[in-house]
Amino acid sequence: MFTLPEKITVWNAATEDGLGGKTWSGPFVYPARIAFTQKKFTDKNGDSKMSTAVCYSKGAGLLIGAMVLLGESTDATPPSDANDVRALSQTPSGAGDLKKAWFA
């Protein structure tokens, strides 16, 4: 069994005002496994990047473009040290709905 002993907090953009302002849905706290590791990945634009961290989680709200704090928060908006999800994959077979997210 793949244990998820840590926590992440996720915010997703709810609306944008066209002037750079956003409102957020969340915060949603999910169990996770966090690794501060450099791994090469390809982002949604097809660009190769090097990660600063990755995490595994079953969080339904973990989406590309979400802001993620590696830890727990009750803030209504993402803090300045939150990371944006740059790439996401769903782990196949026995892992079920486990997702892997890359942060750069």
Buried (B, 14 or more C-beta within 10 A) or exposed (E): EEEBEBBBBBBBBEEEEEEEEBEBBBBBBBBBBBEEEEBEBEBEEEEEBEBBBBBBBBBEBBBEEBBBBBBEBEEEEBEEEBBEBBBBEEBEEEBEEBBBBBBB
